[in-house]
Amino acid sequence: MFNTASSEVKKYTYRLKDGRVLNFDVKHDDAIDAIVSGNKWRKLKLNIACAVQNKMSGILTFGGAHSNHLVATAKAAQLAGLKSIGIVRGDELTCDSNETLRNCNQFGMELQFIPRNDFREFTSMDYQPCLKDSYPGYHIVPEGGANFYGVIGCQEILKELPSSAADYDHIFVAAGTGTTAAGLALSLNDNQLLHVVPALKGDFHAEAIKKMIYYATFSEEETEAIIHQQIRFLGDYHFGGYTKYNEELIEFIRDVAAQLSLYLDPIYTAKALYALVNEVKKGNIPPTEKLLFIHTGGLQGVKAFEEKIGQRLFL
């Protein structure tokens, strides 16, 4: 449905304010599609295939008001000839509340808005039997595509790299549910470190990723080895929490765009690349080591973010 060959690797040289230069490569999964971009297609690909193979009528999934996953599911399902239902956190919202929800509606997704206090129950595994009874014929995909199929799909990201990818010492990726990070972890070479930059407050990502790797490999021993030896969690770059930001982050986004024509979203990728730059500046990563940044997309949400802050993000 989408050609992942478009997600090429490009080299960048970024000049810091103190005059130093930083070299890093970017795997441009954002180039896969403007809407079903980056890790969104990776996590949806096998879920869509499962629904089609099992002759399901549609996909049911979950998300917040600015969810890249929701709109990606809406478009991917439509292209696959499937219906889609999105359970949205916040009964004060409507299909016209922001650009993301408007796009979901335009791609044919039926949006159902539920109270925020009830959302956690709807998305829990305990509630799955009720959802299956209420929505027969729908393949249920967890929020953010966080299931077995999502992890396996994200394993393809590093496997697509040329053989020279073995030379990368450090790989940086943003994290929401941790599904992409779990898939990347399962694809690492022995000498590589995966730096996971959560967009949310809290220390739950390590446990979430551990569980997803375990379910994907059925091997607790392998899970422990990857988590403790090859993954570093950088939990201090969330800028206050999910969807939070400050002027420093906005300035960084604009500077990267101006210098490199590299465009980042303020929710995920900007925070992850900021972490990469800052870890090198602090001396935690030697400047001679090779860095790869995974661009996981999310740019479709920029317009909704601009509506929220009342100004353009890219000048």
Backbone torsions as a table, in degrees:
resi	resn	phi	psi	omega
1	MET	NA	-42.9	176.4
2	PHE	-124.5	145.8	-177.3
3	ASN	-94.4	104.9	-178.7
4	THR	-76.2	-6.1	176.0
5	ALA	-65.1	-18.0	179.0
6	SER	-73.7	-12.2	-176.6
7	SER	-86.2	64.1	-174.7
8	GLU	-74.9	168.9	176.8
9	VAL	-100.9	131.0	177.7
10	LYS	-122.9	151.1	179.3
11	LYS	-99.0	140.4	-179.4
12	TYR	-133.1	148.1	172.5
13	THR	-124.6	115.5	-175.3
14	TYR	-108.5	128.3	-179.3
15	ARG	-93.4	121.9	178.3
16	LEU	-78.5	164.5	-177.9
17	LYS	-65.0	-25.5	-180.0
18	ASP	-86.0	5.4	177.0
19	GLY	96.9	-15.6	178.3
20	ARG	-69.1	156.1	176.2
21	VAL	-117.2	146.5	-178.5
22	LEU	-124.9	125.0	178.5
23	ASN	-102.3	133.5	176.0
24	PHE	-154.7	159.3	176.6
25	ASP	-106.6	154.2	178.4
26	VAL	-127.0	126.8	170.8
27	LYS	-88.2	109.9	-169.8
28	HIS	-87.2	71.0	173.7
29	ASP	-69.8	-15.6	175.8
30	ASP	-63.8	-17.4	-177.7
31	ALA	-83.5	-5.4	-178.0
32	ILE	-61.8	-45.0	179.1
33	ASP	-166.3	151.4	-178.4
34	ALA	-68.2	-28.7	-177.5
35	ILE	-108.2	-51.9	179.0
36	VAL	-92.2	65.7	-169.2
37	SER	-104.6	161.7	172.6
38	GLY	56.9	-134.8	-176.5
39	ASN	-70.9	-10.7	179.8
40	LYS	-64.5	-46.9	178.9
41	TRP	-69.3	-37.8	178.4
42	ARG	-56.0	-44.3	-175.7
43	LYS	-78.7	-24.1	-178.3
44	LEU	-90.4	-26.0	-170.8
45	LYS	-50.0	-55.1	-176.3
46	LEU	-77.4	-26.4	173.7
47	ASN	-65.4	-42.8	176.7
48	ILE	-62.7	-44.8	-179.9
49	ALA	-61.2	-40.3	178.8
50	CYS	-63.2	-43.7	-179.9
51	ALA	-63.7	-42.5	-179.8
52	VAL	-67.0	-45.3	-177.9
53	GLN	-62.8	-36.2	-179.0
54	ASN	-89.9	9.4	176.4
55	LYS	56.1	40.1	175.6
56	MET	-76.4	156.9	-178.4
57	SER	-85.9	-21.5	-178.1
58	GLY	-172.2	-176.4	179.0
59	ILE	-115.8	133.7	172.5
60	LEU	-116.3	130.3	-179.9
61	THR	-147.4	-173.2	-169.0
62	PHE	-137.6	156.6	175.8
63	GLY	177.3	171.9	177.8
64	GLY	-90.9	-173.7	-173.4
65	ALA	-63.8	-27.9	-176.7
66	HIS	-116.4	28.3	-172.1
67	SER	-70.5	116.0	172.1
68	ASN	-62.3	-34.4	-178.8
69	HIS	-63.6	-41.3	-178.7
70	LEU	-60.6	-51.3	-175.7
71	VAL	-70.0	-32.9	176.0
72	ALA	-64.0	-41.7	177.9
73	THR	-63.3	-41.6	-179.9
74	ALA	-58.8	-47.7	-178.3
75	LYS	-71.0	-44.0	-178.7
76	ALA	-62.4	-41.0	179.0
77	ALA	-65.0	-43.4	179.7
78	GLN	-60.2	-44.8	180.0
79	LEU	-65.1	-28.5	179.8
80	ALA	-87.4	1.5	-179.4
81	GLY	76.8	24.9	-179.6
82	LEU	-110.4	152.4	171.1
83	LYS	-78.8	166.4	175.9
84	SER	-146.4	143.9	176.1
85	ILE	-127.2	131.7	177.0
86	GLY	-116.0	120.6	174.3
87	ILE	-89.4	115.1	-170.1
88	VAL	-108.4	134.0	178.9
89	ARG	-75.2	114.3	177.4
90	GLY	120.5	99.5	-178.3
91	ASP	-78.4	-1.3	174.6
92	GLU	-83.9	-8.8	-177.1
93	LEU	-85.3	163.7	173.8
94	THR	-137.1	174.7	178.9
95	CYS	-65.3	-12.4	-177.6
96	ASP	-113.6	18.1	-175.7
97	SER	-70.4	-31.9	178.5
98	ASN	-158.9	176.2	-176.0
99	GLU	-62.4	-38.6	-178.7
100	THR	-62.9	-47.5	-179.7
101	LEU	-68.9	-33.8	175.7
102	ARG	-63.5	-40.8	177.9
103	ASN	-64.7	-41.5	176.6
104	CYS	-55.3	-46.6	-178.8
105	ASN	-64.2	-41.2	-179.8
106	GLN	-65.9	-30.0	178.0
107	PHE	-86.2	10.3	172.0
108	GLY	88.6	9.4	179.8
109	MET	-76.3	131.9	173.4
110	GLU	-82.7	115.9	-177.2
111	LEU	-97.9	130.0	177.8
112	GLN	-122.4	118.8	-174.3
113	PHE	-98.3	125.8	-177.2
114	ILE	-123.3	155.7	179.7
115	PRO	-57.7	144.3	-178.4
116	ARG	-58.3	-36.5	-179.2
117	ASN	-67.7	-21.3	-179.0
118	ASP	-94.8	-12.0	-171.6
119	PHE	-62.9	-42.6	-178.6
120	ARG	-60.2	-39.5	178.9
121	GLU	-64.5	-42.9	-179.9
122	PHE	-60.3	-35.6	-175.2
123	THR	-89.7	-5.1	-177.5
124	SER	-75.5	154.6	178.5
125	MET	-64.1	-30.3	-179.5
126	ASP	-64.2	-25.7	-176.9
127	TYR	-90.7	-7.4	-176.0
128	GLN	-57.2	-43.5	179.2
129	PRO	-59.0	-36.6	178.6
130	CYS	-66.3	-40.8	179.1
131	LEU	-65.0	-40.4	179.8
132	LYS	-64.2	-34.9	177.4
133	ASP	-71.1	-38.1	-176.9
134	SER	-77.4	-27.7	-177.8
135	TYR	-128.0	67.7	-179.9
136	PRO	-63.4	141.4	178.9
137	GLY	87.4	2.7	179.2
138	TYR	-107.5	133.2	173.5
139	HIS	-82.4	121.4	-175.0
140	ILE	-92.4	124.5	178.9
141	VAL	-113.5	125.2	-179.8
142	PRO	-61.2	163.8	177.3
143	GLU	-55.2	132.5	179.4
144	GLY	74.7	6.6	-178.6
145	GLY	70.3	27.9	-172.8
146	ALA	-84.4	74.2	175.0
147	ASN	-143.1	-175.4	-178.6
148	PHE	-54.3	-47.0	-178.1
149	TYR	-62.8	-36.6	179.0
150	GLY	-65.0	-43.5	179.2
151	VAL	-62.9	-46.8	-178.4
152	ILE	-63.5	-38.6	177.9
153	GLY	-63.1	-37.1	-178.6
154	CYS	-74.8	-14.9	174.6
155	GLN	-63.6	-24.0	-177.1
156	GLU	-68.9	-22.1	-171.9
157	ILE	-57.5	-52.6	-179.1
158	LEU	-79.4	-27.3	-179.8
159	LYS	-66.4	-20.8	179.1
160	GLU	-79.5	-14.2	-177.5
161	LEU	-69.1	151.9	175.5
162	PRO	-66.2	170.4	-176.5
163	SER	-59.6	-24.4	179.7
164	SER	-67.0	-11.3	179.7
165	ALA	-61.5	-21.8	178.8
166	ALA	-63.9	-16.2	-178.8
167	ASP	-80.1	-15.5	-179.9
168	TYR	-67.7	129.8	177.9
169	ASP	-89.1	-33.7	-174.0
170	HIS	-135.0	134.4	177.4
171	ILE	-122.6	128.4	-178.9
172	PHE	-111.7	138.5	177.3
173	VAL	-149.6	144.7	174.2
174	ALA	-77.9	156.5	-178.7
175	ALA	-136.8	134.5	170.5
176	GLY	-111.9	-73.9	175.1
177	THR	-86.4	-21.4	-176.8
178	GLY	94.4	1.5	-177.5
179	THR	-63.7	-45.9	179.4
180	THR	-62.4	-44.4	179.6
181	ALA	-60.1	-39.3	178.9
182	ALA	-63.0	-43.5	178.2
183	GLY	-64.9	-41.3	177.6
184	LEU	-63.7	-42.2	-178.5
185	ALA	-58.5	-37.4	-179.0
186	LEU	-73.2	-9.6	-178.5
187	SER	-108.7	1.4	-175.3
188	LEU	-69.1	147.3	166.2
189	ASN	-80.3	164.1	-173.5
190	ASP	-61.8	-27.8	-174.5
191	ASN	-91.7	2.9	-171.2
192	GLN	-102.3	149.0	174.4
193	LEU	-114.8	135.7	176.8
194	LEU	-104.4	120.3	179.0
195	HIS	-99.9	114.6	-176.5
196	VAL	-101.1	123.2	-176.6
197	VAL	-113.0	98.5	-178.6
198	PRO	-68.1	140.2	175.9
199	ALA	-87.9	-5.4	-177.7
200	LEU	-117.3	154.9	172.0
201	LYS	-70.3	157.3	174.5
202	GLY	110.7	164.2	-177.4
203	ASP	-114.8	29.5	-175.7
204	PHE	-83.3	-12.5	-173.0
205	HIS	-64.9	-37.4	-179.0
206	ALA	-60.2	-45.5	-179.8
207	GLU	-68.5	-40.0	179.5
208	ALA	-63.1	-44.2	179.7
209	ILE	-67.1	-39.5	177.6
210	LYS	-58.5	-44.1	-179.9
211	LYS	-65.3	-41.9	-178.2
212	MET	-67.3	-38.9	176.6
213	ILE	-64.9	-40.3	-179.6
214	TYR	-61.5	-46.5	-179.1
215	TYR	-67.6	-29.4	-179.4
216	ALA	-78.9	-26.2	-174.5
217	THR	-115.2	-15.3	-176.6
218	PHE	56.9	31.9	-176.1
219	SER	-139.0	100.3	179.4
220	GLU	-62.1	-35.8	-178.7
221	GLU	-62.8	-43.4	178.9
222	GLU	-66.5	-38.7	177.8
223	THR	-57.0	-51.7	-178.3
224	GLU	-60.0	-42.2	-177.7
225	ALA	-63.0	-44.7	-178.3
226	ILE	-67.6	-46.9	-176.8
227	ILE	-60.4	-46.6	-172.3
228	HIS	-85.4	-25.0	-175.1
229	GLN	-104.7	-30.6	-170.0
230	GLN	-122.5	0.4	178.5
231	ILE	-118.4	132.7	173.6
232	ARG	-118.1	127.0	179.7
233	PHE	-98.4	120.1	-178.8
234	LEU	-105.9	86.4	-171.2
235	GLY	-89.7	10.9	-176.9
236	ASP	-106.8	17.0	-176.2
237	TYR	-119.4	27.7	-179.2
238	HIS	-88.0	-6.9	177.9
239	PHE	56.9	35.8	176.9
240	GLY	106.4	-11.5	178.9
241	GLY	132.2	-176.9	-177.2
242	TYR	-62.5	130.8	-177.4
243	THR	68.6	3.0	179.3
244	LYS	-83.5	155.6	-177.8
245	TYR	-161.1	169.8	169.9
246	ASN	-143.0	-179.7	-176.2
247	GLU	-65.7	-29.3	178.2
248	GLU	-62.6	-42.0	178.6
249	LEU	-66.9	-42.8	178.7
250	ILE	-61.3	-42.7	178.5
251	GLU	-62.7	-40.1	178.4
252	PHE	-63.1	-45.3	179.0
253	ILE	-57.7	-45.1	-178.0
254	ARG	-69.2	-36.7	179.9
255	ASP	-67.5	-42.5	178.1
256	VAL	-63.3	-41.6	178.6
257	ALA	-64.2	-41.6	-178.0
258	ALA	-69.5	-42.3	-178.0
259	GLN	-74.7	-43.1	-166.9
260	LEU	-115.8	-6.4	-170.0
261	SER	54.0	36.7	178.0
262	LEU	-109.8	117.6	-171.6
263	TYR	-105.3	131.4	-174.5
264	LEU	-122.7	151.7	174.0
265	ASP	-94.0	149.6	-173.7
266	PRO	-77.9	-9.9	-175.7
267	ILE	-88.6	-42.7	-174.6
268	TYR	-121.5	-68.1	-166.7
269	THR	-67.4	-34.8	179.6
270	ALA	-63.3	-41.1	-179.7
271	LYS	-66.9	-36.8	-179.1
272	ALA	-70.2	-42.3	178.9
273	LEU	-71.2	-34.4	174.4
274	TYR	-58.8	-41.7	178.4
275	ALA	-61.8	-44.4	178.8
276	LEU	-57.2	-50.1	-178.7
277	VAL	-62.1	-44.4	-175.9
278	ASN	-69.3	-35.5	178.8
279	GLU	-65.7	-35.1	175.8
280	VAL	-71.2	-43.6	179.7
281	LYS	-58.8	-37.7	-178.4
282	LYS	-78.4	-7.2	179.8
283	GLY	85.5	8.9	178.9
284	ASN	-74.1	-20.3	176.2
285	ILE	-127.7	122.5	178.6
286	PRO	-60.3	138.5	-176.9
287	PRO	-65.1	-14.2	-179.5
288	THR	-83.9	-12.0	-176.1
289	GLU	-83.5	151.1	-173.8
290	LYS	-87.7	132.1	-174.1
291	LEU	-118.0	138.5	174.7
292	LEU	-125.8	128.5	176.4
293	PHE	-108.1	128.8	178.2
294	ILE	-92.3	111.8	177.8
295	HIS	-83.8	107.4	-173.3
296	THR	-92.1	15.9	175.5
297	GLY	83.2	-141.8	178.5
298	GLY	89.2	1.8	-175.4
299	LEU	-70.5	-17.9	177.9
300	GLN	-62.7	-22.9	-178.3
301	GLY	-84.3	-2.9	-176.6
302	VAL	-63.3	-40.8	-177.9
303	LYS	-62.8	-40.5	177.6
304	ALA	-65.1	-37.0	178.3
305	PHE	-65.8	-41.1	178.3
306	GLU	-62.9	-37.1	175.8
307	GLU	-61.9	-38.4	-178.0
308	LYS	-67.4	-44.3	-175.5
309	ILE	-91.6	-10.6	176.4
310	GLY	73.4	26.9	177.0
311	GLN	-156.4	162.7	178.1
312	ARG	-75.4	142.1	179.9
313	LEU	-83.3	-42.8	179.2
314	PHE	-103.2	117.8	-176.1
315	LEU	-84.5	NA	NA
